[in-house]
């Protein structure tokens, strides 16, 4: 059975790019193009930085265990890789939600 690990793309990356586009669109729609652009760039940079730790773990550049060897090391490494990827996939959405709050504040104060 062949197993494939897809590094550099996935649900977290796609959601980060979509969230950045939506933040930019909402900023333009509310007349805050500059703030929307800063928010979109912040979400994209967060998405990029969140993709680095799983990549470093998979390539072995980030040493995890020194006393474990063989199948146990491989299993533990894959488990940690998937757990870290899952946790980091939500961070760009958290940043996007924060920027949404920043964009909504001036609009709520005008009403």
C-alpha positions in Angstrom: 0.0 0.0 0.0 1.4 3.4 -1.0 1.0 6.3 1.3 1.4 9.9 0.2 2.1 12.9 2.4 1.2 16.1 0.7 3.4 18.9 2.0 2.8 22.6 1.1 -0.9 22.3 0.2 -3.9 21.2 2.0 -7.0 22.4 3.7 -5.2 24.9 5.9 -3.5 26.5 2.9 -6.7 26.7 0.9 -8.7 28.1 3.8 -6.0 30.7 4.5 -6.0 31.9 0.9 -9.8 32.0 0.8 -9.9 33.9 4.2 -7.4 36.4 2.9 -9.5 37.0 -0.2 -12.6 37.4 1.8 -10.9 39.9 4.2 -9.7 41.9 1.3 -13.1 41.9 -0.3 -14.8 42.9 2.9 -12.3 45.8 3.4 -13.0 47.1 -0.1 -16.8 46.7 0.4 -16.7 48.7 3.6 -14.5 51.4 2.1 -11.4 50.4 4.0 -9.2 49.2 1.2 -5.9 49.8 3.0 -6.9 48.0 6.2 -8.4 45.1 4.2 -5.2 44.8 2.2 -3.1 44.7 5.4 -5.5 42.1 6.9 -5.2 39.9 3.8 -1.4 40.1 3.8 -1.4 39.3 7.5 -3.5 36.2 6.9 -1.3 35.1 3.9 1.9 35.6 5.9 0.4 33.6 8.8 -0.6 30.9 6.3 2.9 30.7 5.0 4.5 30.6 8.4 2.1 27.9 9.6 3.2 25.7 6.7 6.9 25.7 7.8 6.9 23.6 11.0 5.2 20.6 9.4 7.6 20.8 6.4 10.6 21.0 8.7 9.3 18.0 10.7 8.7 15.9 7.6 12.2 16.6 6.2 13.9 15.8 9.4 15.3 19.3 9.8 13.5 19.5 13.2 14.8 16.7 15.4 12.0 15.2 17.5 13.3 12.1 19.3 16.7 10.9 20.0 16.1 7.6 22.0 13.3 6.2 19.8 14.2 4.3 16.6 12.7 2.2 13.9 8.9 1.9 13.3 8.1 3.6 16.6 10.0 6.7 15.5 8.3 6.8 12.1 4.8 6.3 13.7 5.4 9.0 16.3 6.8 11.4 13.7 3.8 10.9 11.4 1.4 11.4 14.4 3.1 14.6 15.5 3.2 15.8 11.9 -0.5 15.4 11.4 -1.4 16.8 14.9 0.8 19.9 14.4 -0.6 20.4 10.9 -4.1 20.2 12.2 -3.5 22.7 15.0 -1.7 25.2 12.7 -4.4 25.0 10.0 -6.7 27.0 12.3 -4.3 29.8 13.0 -4.9 31.7 9.8 -8.6 31.6 10.4 -8.1 33.0 13.9 -6.0 35.9 12.4 -8.7 36.4 9.7 -11.4 36.6 12.4 -9.3 39.2 14.3 -9.0 41.3 11.2 -12.7 41.0 10.6 -13.3 42.5 14.0 -10.8 45.3 13.2 -12.7 46.0 9.9 -16.1 46.0 11.6 -15.2 48.4 14.4 -15.2 51.6 12.4 -18.4 50.6 10.6 -20.1 49.9 13.9 -19.0 53.3 15.3 -20.5 55.2 12.4 -24.0 53.8 13.0 
